[in-house]
Amino acid sequence: MADPLETIDSPTGPQPREGALPPPAPGALESRRPVGEGGFALRTRGIEATCSLAAMAMGWGIRHALGRVGDAFRSAPARRQRRTDRSLRSTARLVRTLGRLKGAYVKAGQFASVRHDLVPAATAEALVALQDRVPPLPFETIRRVVESELGAPLATLFPEFEPTPLGAASIAQVHRALLPDGREVAVKVQYPWVRASLAADLRMLRRIVRLGLRATGRQVPDLDTLLEEFRSGLVEELDFEREAQVASEIAANLSDDPQIAVPAIVAERSSSRVLTMTYCRTLKIGDVGALDARGIPRDEVLRVLARAYAKQVFADGLFHADPHPGNLFVVDEPGASETPRVLFVDFGLSKRLSPALRSDLRLGIYALLQSDLDAFVQRMDAMGMIAPGAHEGVREAVGRMFERIREQGGALGVPGRAILGLKDQAKELLRETPGVQLPNDLLLYARTLTYLFALGDQLAPEVDLVKLSTPYLLQFLASED
């Protein structure tokens, strides 16, 4: 989500303060019918989504047919260009349609944007827009959700509540507000229908995926597992109470580092669909011009970020899995030019690596460091990355990647900037090697690291993230959890 929240007051979350707001009366929330189950019947029953997608598909068909007729009167180069243009326009319409539908459809687009083993590169690139550029809902709809969830008029809960959101994403949008005791807060409000429509939306998405695979002739051996991982991840993101707990746990894990900040949850103004957090002034972490104008050292910002993620991934096993520039900020405060603080927001997409996956990762990384191709492929198999009967082809493809890594000095010898090149090779491996697939947990892990290296290349390319992360990596390899 876009824009800023403040640091916690305690590793375990916000502590009671003098003059703190009283919580809603016991039972007040339970007695109210959640907004969305009655007022959005067409959406919750899947009718609106079906009609929108059918209209889009019909438009595609008509434009494709007319285009084929027009192509007959053009030269071969002109036909190729027109087909490319039609494909780009069709993808843009798909992005707009998914953005309007929000919820599971936007999440599916986001998911597809990083599934380089399943989605063509041009389509995946266009779907990236769904990460943080979704049209917001009208203010009156948001007002009804907040009042229904928290059991009081909006003006009582928040004397000031800005109608224009700070940002809008797949399942919620964030508004700046003021509490009666004067604290500035950011209020994350879930779209009213997303829970009630989830079952219908997932049924429709399952049909679309199966039709798409059939039309392209692609095979996904564990499709049901993949779809179940998508569903369970979305259910987790819809639970704001879980998000608050994760934010507090990650804050506690990182509390020894004074340069890392995590939002404080205002529990008395939060529920499973409304999440209220303290707010502060920030600068976007990717806004190089603003950071330079404030005299904030970008290399130090990157070092803080590297420490935070290395500890989360390698030491804690619980990490913020959505580090795009809309979820990371630098606190705009006195002293930021000397000791900048990095602020993490939006913990809906977070991941706790299971002990089994951590063990397989440890052994896989160890095999990579030793250039042990057989052991690495064995770990891939243990993590469910190789379809039955595909081992020989996968082994050959991975062997070619190992050779490229050896040419660059080995895994720890690869400079941080070169990791982005290896990422492209990994995409090629996934896209062009039959039988290779990524479990969702491992996908989030890989995507998080990819985001970080890309951000590092933008902020301070002279800083080597591999070297900064090496101490944590070595501790991870030596541990036995």
C-alpha positions as CSV (number, residue, x, y, z in Angstrom):
1,M,0.0,0.0,0.0
2,A,1.2,3.4,-0.6
3,D,2.5,5.7,2.2
4,P,3.6,5.9,5.5
5,L,3.2,4.7,9.1
6,E,5.2,5.1,12.2
7,T,7.4,3.0,14.3
8,I,6.3,0.8,17.2
9,D,6.5,1.9,20.8
10,S,7.2,-1.7,22.0
11,P,8.5,-4.9,20.4
12,T,5.2,-6.5,21.2
13,G,3.0,-3.8,19.9
14,P,1.5,-0.5,21.1
15,Q,1.2,0.0,24.9
16,P,-1.8,1.6,26.6
17,R,-1.4,5.4,26.8
18,E,-2.9,8.0,29.0
19,G,-6.2,9.1,27.4
20,A,-6.3,6.0,25.1
21,L,-9.6,5.5,23.3
22,P,-12.0,3.0,24.8
23,P,-12.8,0.0,22.7
24,P,-16.2,-0.5,21.2
25,A,-18.8,-2.0,23.5
26,P,-18.5,-5.8,23.9
27,G,-20.6,-7.6,21.3
28,A,-21.0,-4.4,19.2
29,L,-19.1,-5.8,16.2
30,E,-20.6,-9.3,16.4
31,S,-24.1,-7.9,16.3
32,R,-23.6,-6.1,13.1
33,R,-23.9,-7.7,9.7
34,P,-20.6,-7.1,7.8
35,V,-21.0,-4.7,4.9
36,G,-20.7,-6.6,1.6
37,E,-22.9,-9.6,2.2
38,G,-26.1,-7.8,1.4
39,G,-25.2,-4.6,-0.6
40,F,-23.0,-6.2,-3.3
41,A,-25.1,-9.2,-4.3
42,L,-24.0,-9.2,-8.0
43,R,-20.4,-9.1,-6.9
44,T,-20.5,-11.7,-4.1
45,R,-22.4,-14.2,-6.3
46,G,-19.9,-13.8,-9.1
47,I,-22.4,-12.3,-11.6
48,E,-20.6,-8.9,-12.0
49,A,-17.2,-10.6,-12.5
50,T,-18.6,-13.1,-15.0
51,C,-20.3,-10.4,-17.0
52,S,-17.1,-8.2,-17.0
53,L,-14.9,-11.0,-18.0
54,A,-17.3,-12.3,-20.7
55,A,-17.6,-8.8,-22.2
56,M,-13.8,-8.5,-22.2
57,A,-13.5,-11.9,-23.9
58,M,-16.1,-11.0,-26.5
59,G,-14.4,-7.8,-27.3
60,W,-11.1,-9.7,-27.7
61,G,-12.8,-12.1,-30.1
62,I,-14.3,-9.4,-32.2
63,R,-11.2,-7.3,-32.4
64,H,-9.1,-10.4,-33.2
65,A,-11.5,-11.4,-36.1
66,L,-11.5,-7.9,-37.6
67,G,-7.8,-7.6,-37.2
68,R,-7.3,-10.9,-39.1
69,V,-9.4,-9.5,-41.9
70,G,-7.3,-6.3,-42.1
71,D,-4.1,-8.2,-41.9
72,A,-4.9,-9.9,-45.2
73,F,-4.3,-6.6,-47.0
74,R,-0.9,-5.8,-45.4
75,S,2.7,-6.8,-45.7
76,A,4.2,-9.4,-43.4
77,P,6.1,-6.8,-41.3
78,A,3.0,-4.7,-40.9
79,R,0.9,-7.8,-39.9
80,R,3.5,-8.7,-37.2
81,Q,3.4,-5.1,-35.8
82,R,-0.4,-5.0,-35.8
83,R,-0.5,-8.4,-34.0
84,T,1.9,-7.1,-31.4
85,D,-0.1,-3.9,-31.0
86,R,-3.3,-5.9,-30.5
87,S,-1.7,-8.1,-28.0
88,L,-0.5,-5.1,-26.0
89,R,-3.9,-3.5,-26.1
90,S,-5.6,-6.7,-25.0
91,T,-3.3,-7.1,-22.1
92,A,-3.9,-3.5,-21.0
93,R,-7.7,-4.2,-21.1
94,L,-7.1,-7.3,-19.0
95,V,-5.2,-5.2,-16.4
96,R,-7.9,-2.6,-16.2
97,T,-10.7,-5.3,-15.9
98,L,-8.8,-7.1,-13.1
99,G,-8.2,-3.8,-11.4
100,R,-11.9,-2.9,-11.3
101,L,-12.8,-6.3,-10.0
102,K,-10.2,-6.1,-7.2
103,G,-9.8,-8.9,-4.7
104,A,-8.9,-12.4,-5.9
105,Y,-8.7,-11.1,-9.5
106,V,-6.0,-8.5,-8.7
107,K,-4.2,-11.1,-6.6
108,A,-4.3,-13.6,-9.5
109,G,-2.8,-10.9,-11.7
110,Q,-0.1,-10.2,-9.2
111,F,0.6,-13.9,-8.8
112,A,0.8,-14.4,-12.6
113,S,3.2,-11.4,-12.9
114,V,5.9,-13.4,-11.1
115,R,5.0,-16.9,-12.5
116,H,7.6,-16.9,-15.3
117,D,7.1,-20.6,-15.6
118,L,3.5,-20.2,-16.6
119,V,3.0,-16.7,-18.1
120,P,4.5,-15.1,-21.3
121,A,7.1,-12.4,-20.5
122,A,5.1,-9.5,-22.1
123,T,1.9,-10.4,-20.2
124,A,3.8,-10.8,-16.9
125,E,5.4,-7.4,-17.3
126,A,2.0,-5.7,-17.9
127,L,0.5,-7.4,-14.9
128,V,3.1,-5.8,-12.6
129,A,0.9,-2.6,-12.7
130,L,-1.6,-4.4,-10.4
131,Q,1.0,-4.4,-7.6
132,D,0.1,-0.9,-6.5
133,R,-2.1,0.9,-9.1
134,V,-5.7,-0.2,-8.5
135,P,-8.6,2.3,-8.7
136,P,-10.0,3.1,-5.2
137,L,-13.6,2.7,-4.0
138,P,-15.8,5.8,-3.3
139,F,-15.5,7.3,0.1
140,E,-19.1,6.5,1.2
141,T,-18.5,2.8,0.7
142,I,-15.4,3.0,2.9
143,R,-17.3,4.9,5.5
144,R,-19.9,2.2,5.7
145,V,-17.3,-0.5,6.2
146,V,-15.5,1.4,9.0
147,E,-18.7,2.1,10.8
148,S,-20.0,-1.4,10.5
149,E,-16.7,-3.0,11.7
150,L,-16.0,-0.6,14.6
151,G,-19.6,-0.1,15.7
152,A,-19.7,3.7,15.8
153,P,-20.1,6.7,13.5
154,L,-17.0,7.6,11.6
155,A,-16.8,11.1,13.1
156,T,-16.8,9.6,16.6
157,L,-14.1,7.1,15.7
158,F,-12.0,9.6,13.7
159,P,-12.6,13.3,14.0
160,E,-10.7,13.7,10.7
161,F,-10.7,11.1,8.0
162,E,-9.4,12.1,4.6
163,P,-11.7,11.0,1.8
164,T,-8.9,10.6,-0.8
165,P,-6.9,7.4,0.0
166,L,-3.2,7.4,0.3
167,G,-3.2,4.2,-1.8
168,A,-5.3,1.4,-3.1
169,A,-4.3,-2.2,-3.7
170,S,-5.9,-5.6,-4.3
171,I,-8.0,-6.1,-1.1
172,A,-7.9,-2.7,0.7
173,Q,-7.2,0.9,0.5
174,V,-5.5,3.2,3.1
175,H,-6.8,6.6,4.4
176,R,-5.1,9.1,6.6
177,A,-7.1,10.0,9.7
178,L,-6.9,11.6,13.2
179,L,-7.9,10.0,16.5
180,P,-9.7,12.0,19.2
181,D,-6.5,12.1,21.3
182,G,-4.7,13.8,18.4
183,R,-2.7,10.9,17.1
184,E,-2.2,10.8,13.3
185,V,-3.1,7.3,11.9
186,A,-3.4,5.4,8.7
187,V,-6.5,3.3,8.3
188,K,-6.4,0.3,6.1
189,V,-10.0,-0.6,5.0
190,Q,-10.9,-3.9,3.3
191,Y,-13.1,-3.8,0.3
192,P,-16.6,-4.8,1.5
193,W,-17.3,-7.8,-0.7
194,V,-13.9,-9.6,-1.0
195,R,-14.6,-12.2,1.6
196,A,-18.1,-13.0,0.6
197,S,-17.1,-13.2,-3.1
198,L,-14.0,-15.3,-2.5
199,A,-15.6,-18.7,-3.2
200,A,-17.3,-17.6,-6.4
201,D,-14.2,-15.7,-7.6
202,L,-11.9,-18.7,-7.0
203,R,-14.3,-21.0,-8.9
204,M,-14.2,-18.6,-11.9
205,L,-10.4,-18.3,-11.7
206,R,-10.0,-22.1,-11.6
207,R,-12.1,-22.3,-14.8
208,I,-10.0,-19.5,-16.5
209,V,-6.7,-21.2,-15.6
210,R,-7.8,-24.6,-16.9
211,L,-9.1,-23.0,-20.1
212,G,-5.9,-21.1,-20.6
213,L,-3.7,-24.1,-20.1
214,R,-5.8,-26.2,-22.4
215,A,-5.6,-23.4,-25.1
216,T,-1.9,-23.1,-24.9
217,G,-1.2,-26.8,-24.4
218,R,0.8,-26.2,-21.2
219,Q,0.9,-28.8,-18.4
220,V,1.1,-27.9,-14.7
221,P,1.4,-31.2,-12.8
222,D,0.4,-29.9,-9.4
223,L,-2.2,-27.4,-10.5
224,D,-4.6,-28.2,-7.7
225,T,-1.8,-27.7,-5.1
226,L,-0.9,-24.4,-6.8
227,L,-4.5,-23.2,-6.7
228,E,-4.8,-24.2,-3.0
229,E,-1.7,-22.3,-2.1
230,F,-3.1,-19.2,-3.8
231,R,-6.4,-19.6,-2.0
232,S,-4.8,-20.1,1.4
233,G,-2.5,-17.2,0.9
234,L,-5.4,-14.9,0.0
235,V,-7.4,-16.0,3.0
236,E,-4.5,-15.1,5.2
237,E,-4.2,-11.7,3.7
238,L,-7.9,-11.0,4.3
239,D,-7.4,-11.5,8.0
240,F,-6.2,-8.1,9.3
241,E,-6.0,-9.5,12.9
242,R,-3.4,-11.9,11.6
243,E,-1.6,-9.1,9.9
244,A,-1.4,-7.1,13.1
245,Q,0.0,-10.1,14.9
246,V,2.7,-10.7,12.2
247,A,3.6,-7.0,12.3
248,S,4.1,-7.2,16.0
249,E,6.2,-10.4,15.8
250,I,8.5,-9.0,13.1
251,A,8.8,-5.8,15.0
252,A,9.9,-7.8,18.1
253,N,12.4,-9.8,16.0
254,L,14.0,-6.6,14.6
255,S,13.7,-4.6,17.8
256,D,17.5,-4.7,18.4
257,D,18.1,-2.5,15.3
258,P,17.1,1.1,16.0
259,Q,17.2,1.9,12.3
260,I,14.3,-0.4,11.5
261,A,10.7,0.8,12.1
262,V,7.4,-1.1,12.0
263,P,3.9,0.4,12.4
264,A,2.3,0.4,15.8
265,I,-1.2,-1.1,15.6
266,V,-4.0,0.9,17.3
267,A,-5.9,-2.1,18.6
268,E,-9.0,-0.3,19.8
269,R,-9.6,1.0,16.3
270,S,-8.9,-2.3,14.4
271,S,-10.8,-5.4,13.5
272,S,-10.4,-8.2,11.0
273,R,-11.4,-5.8,8.2
274,V,-10.1,-2.5,9.5
275,L,-6.5,-2.0,10.5
276,T,-5.5,1.3,12.1
277,M,-1.8,2.1,12.5
278,T,0.2,5.1,13.6
279,Y,1.4,7.5,10.8
280,C,4.5,9.5,10.2
281,R,6.1,11.6,7.5
282,T,8.2,9.5,5.1
283,L,10.0,9.5,1.8
284,K,9.5,6.7,-0.7
285,I,12.5,4.5,-0.6
286,G,12.8,4.5,-4.4
287,D,12.6,8.3,-4.7
288,V,16.3,8.9,-5.2
289,G,15.9,12.6,-5.9
290,A,14.0,13.2,-2.6
291,L,16.6,11.1,-0.6
292,D,19.5,13.1,-2.1
293,A,17.7,16.4,-1.5
294,R,17.4,15.6,2.2
295,G,21.0,14.5,2.3
296,I,20.1,10.9,3.2
297,P,22.8,8.4,2.4
298,R,21.4,5.9,0.0
299,D,24.1,3.3,0.7
300,E,23.3,3.4,4.4
301,V,19.5,2.9,3.7
302,L,20.4,-0.1,1.6
303,R,22.6,-1.5,4.4
304,V,19.7,-1.2,6.9
305,L,17.4,-2.9,4.4
306,A,19.9,-5.7,3.8
307,R,20.3,-6.3,7.5
308,A,16.6,-6.4,8.1
309,Y,15.9,-8.9,5.3
310,A,18.9,-11.1,6.0
311,K,17.8,-11.5,9.6
312,Q,14.1,-12.2,8.7
313,V,14.9,-14.7,6.0
314,F,17.9,-16.5,7.4
315,A,17.6,-16.1,11.2
316,D,13.9,-15.7,12.0
317,G,12.2,-17.7,9.2
318,L,9.3,-15.1,9.2
319,F,9.7,-12.4,6.6
320,H,7.8,-9.5,5.0
321,A,7.3,-10.9,1.5
322,D,6.2,-7.8,-0.4
323,P,9.2,-5.4,-0.5
324,H,8.2,-3.4,-3.5
325,P,8.8,0.4,-3.3
326,G,5.2,1.1,-2.2
327,N,5.8,-0.9,1.1
328,L,9.2,0.5,2.1
329,F,9.9,4.1,3.2
330,V,12.6,6.2,4.8
331,V,11.3,8.1,7.9
332,D,11.5,11.9,7.2
333,E,12.8,13.2,10.5
334,P,15.6,15.2,12.0
335,G,18.8,13.1,12.0
336,A,17.8,11.1,8.9
337,S,20.8,12.4,7.0
338,E,23.1,10.8,9.6
339,T,21.1,7.8,10.8
340,P,18.2,7.0,8.5
341,R,15.4,4.7,9.6
342,V,13.7,2.3,7.2
343,L,10.0,1.8,7.6
344,F,8.2,-1.4,6.7
345,V,4.4,-1.3,6.0
346,D,1.8,-3.8,4.9
347,F,2.4,-7.2,6.4
348,G,-0.6,-9.0,4.7
349,L,1.8,-10.8,2.4
350,S,4.3,-12.4,4.8
351,K,5.7,-15.9,5.1
352,R,6.9,-18.2,7.8
353,L,9.1,-20.8,6.3
354,S,8.4,-24.3,7.6
355,P,11.2,-26.3,9.3
356,A,11.2,-28.7,6.4
357,L,11.5,-26.0,3.8
358,R,14.3,-24.3,5.8
359,S,16.2,-27.5,5.9
360,D,15.8,-28.1,2.2
361,L,16.9,-24.5,1.5
362,R,19.9,-24.9,3.7
363,L,21.0,-28.1,2.0
364,G,20.3,-26.6,-1.5
365,I,22.3,-23.5,-0.8
366,Y,25.1,-25.6,0.6
367,A,25.1,-27.7,-2.6
368,L,25.2,-24.5,-4.7
369,L,28.2,-23.2,-2.7
370,Q,30.0,-26.5,-3.3
371,S,28.9,-26.7,-7.0
372,D,27.3,-30.1,-6.2
373,L,24.9,-30.5,-9.0
374,D,23.5,-33.9,-7.9
375,A,22.8,-32.7,-4.4
376,F,21.2,-29.5,-5.7
377,V,18.8,-31.3,-8.0
378,Q,18.0,-33.7,-5.1
379,R,16.9,-30.7,-3.0
380,M,14.9,-29.3,-5.9
381,D,13.0,-32.6,-6.0
382,A,12.5,-32.6,-2.3
383,M,10.9,-29.2,-2.5
384,G,8.5,-30.3,-5.2
385,M,10.2,-28.3,-8.0
386,I,10.5,-31.2,-10.5
387,A,7.6,-33.0,-12.1
388,P,7.8,-36.8,-12.5
389,G,9.8,-37.9,-15.5
390,A,11.5,-34.5,-16.0
391,H,14.6,-35.1,-13.9
392,E,17.1,-35.6,-16.8
393,G,16.1,-32.4,-18.6
394,V,16.0,-30.4,-15.4
395,R,19.5,-31.6,-14.4
396,E,20.9,-30.6,-17.8
397,A,19.4,-27.1,-17.6
398,V,20.5,-26.6,-14.0
399,G,24.0,-27.8,-14.9
400,R,24.2,-25.0,-17.5
401,M,23.3,-22.5,-14.8
402,F,25.9,-23.9,-12.5
403,E,28.5,-23.4,-15.2
404,R,27.6,-19.7,-15.6
405,I,27.9,-19.2,-11.8
406,R,31.3,-20.9,-11.8
407,E,32.4,-18.6,-14.6
408,Q,31.6,-15.6,-12.3
409,G,33.6,-16.9,-9.4
410,G,31.1,-19.2,-7.6
411,A,27.9,-18.4,-5.7
412,L,29.5,-16.2,-3.0
413,G,31.8,-14.7,-5.6
414,V,28.9,-13.3,-7.7
415,P,28.6,-9.6,-7.1
416,G,25.2,-8.2,-6.1
417,R,24.5,-6.6,-9.4
418,A,25.2,-9.9,-11.2
419,I,22.4,-11.5,-9.2
420,L,19.9,-9.7,-11.5
421,G,21.5,-11.4,-14.5
422,L,21.2,-14.8,-12.7
423,K,17.5,-13.9,-12.0
424,D,16.9,-13.6,-15.7
425,Q,18.6,-17.0,-16.3
426,A,16.4,-18.5,-13.6
427,K,13.3,-17.1,-15.4
428,E,14.6,-18.7,-18.6
429,L,15.0,-22.0,-16.7
430,L,11.5,-21.9,-15.4
431,R,9.9,-20.8,-18.7
432,E,11.8,-23.1,-21.0
433,T,12.5,-26.2,-19.0
434,P,9.6,-28.7,-19.0
435,G,8.8,-30.1,-15.6
436,V,10.2,-27.2,-13.4
437,Q,7.8,-25.4,-11.1
438,L,8.0,-23.3,-8.0
439,P,6.0,-24.0,-4.9
440,N,4.3,-20.8,-3.7
441,D,6.4,-20.6,-0.5
442,L,9.6,-20.7,-2.5
443,L,8.2,-18.3,-5.0
444,L,7.7,-15.7,-2.3
445,Y,11.2,-16.2,-1.0
446,A,12.7,-15.9,-4.5
447,R,10.6,-12.9,-5.4
448,T,11.5,-11.1,-2.2
449,L,15.2,-11.5,-2.9
450,T,14.7,-10.4,-6.5
451,Y,12.9,-7.2,-5.3
452,L,15.8,-6.4,-2.9
453,F,18.5,-6.8,-5.5
454,A,16.6,-4.7,-8.0
455,L,16.1,-2.0,-5.3
456,G,19.7,-2.2,-4.4
457,D,20.8,-1.6,-8.0
458,Q,18.6,1.5,-8.0
459,L,19.7,3.0,-4.7
460,A,23.4,2.2,-4.4
461,P,24.8,-0.1,-7.0
462,E,28.2,0.1,-5.4
463,V,26.9,-1.7,-2.3
464,D,27.2,-5.5,-2.5
465,L,24.1,-7.1,-1.0
466,V,25.7,-10.5,-1.3
467,K,28.5,-9.6,1.0
468,L,26.2,-7.8,3.5
469,S,24.0,-10.9,3.7
470,T,26.9,-13.4,4.0
471,P,27.2,-13.4,7.8
472,Y,23.5,-14.2,8.2
473,L,23.7,-16.8,5.4
474,L,26.6,-18.5,7.1
475,Q,24.8,-18.6,10.4
476,F,21.8,-20.1,8.6
477,L,24.0,-22.8,7.1
478,A,25.5,-23.7,10.4
479,S,22.1,-23.8,12.3
480,E,20.1,-27.0,12.8
481,D,16.6,-25.7,13.3
